[in-house]
Amino acid sequence: MKDWEVQAALQELEGFKKPKIELEQYATPAELAGHFVCSAERTYHDLEGKSVLDLGCGAGMLSIGAALMGADSVVGADIDWDALETAKENVQEMELEDVVDFVRLNVVDRDRRHGETDSMVLPSFRCKFDTVILNPPFGANKDRQQKGIDLMFLHTALAMCAPGGAVYSLHKSSTREHIQGVVERWGAKAEPLGEYTWNLAKTYKHQKKQNKDISVDMWRITPRK
């Protein structure tokens, strides 16, 4: 599948129907998602024929992108039932049910304070994945998010990555040096693949602007041999 065809297909997907600010749910733009999965496959061949985990999958944009790039199997994991229902609908629309599946899992165990009791902590998976992809919450809503939540997601992603595999993640460009330093302290190798402009559309009432551009880095992270 050509890159423009992947982006065109992703443009047709449904976003969050009931975005939740406490989960920092913003739809990943199709263009950015397309660059993300195409870079992972064209440059490093980390999707075709691979088992893939999409951590914090939301409405399934990256999960479906990975499937379109030839992944052998994709598991999308998210805490939010509403997002997972939308993701399943998107997969059905794309006729990718044989490749993509979804599970409700808690990545950072943060929701117990909200009364959640039926979610699992992701590392309870018994298998690991060739490639882990994620667009984690950035912790922009400081009064609602745990500090460093993006790194909590990233640490879990590395734990779920099989030996010889790779993690692909998006983070605010302003945190580049911090991300690099933390990942190196974890004993992993962090490689920035590019800086992208994310045109963030107004999603919540408190946002004053209809659109806001933020700079994000795409990272490829691998455990050191």
Secondary structure, DSSP 8 states (H G I E B T S, - for coil): --HHHHHHHHHTS---SS--GGGT-----HHHHHHHHHHHHHHH--STT-EEEEET-TTSHHHHHHHHTT-SEEEEEES-HHHHHHHHHHHHHHT-TTTEEEEE-BSS--GGGGT--S--BGGG-S--EEEEEE------STTTS-TTHHHHHHHHHHHTEEEEEEEEEEEEGGGHHHHHHHHHHTTEEEEEEEEEEEEEE--STT--SSEEEEEEEEEEEEE--
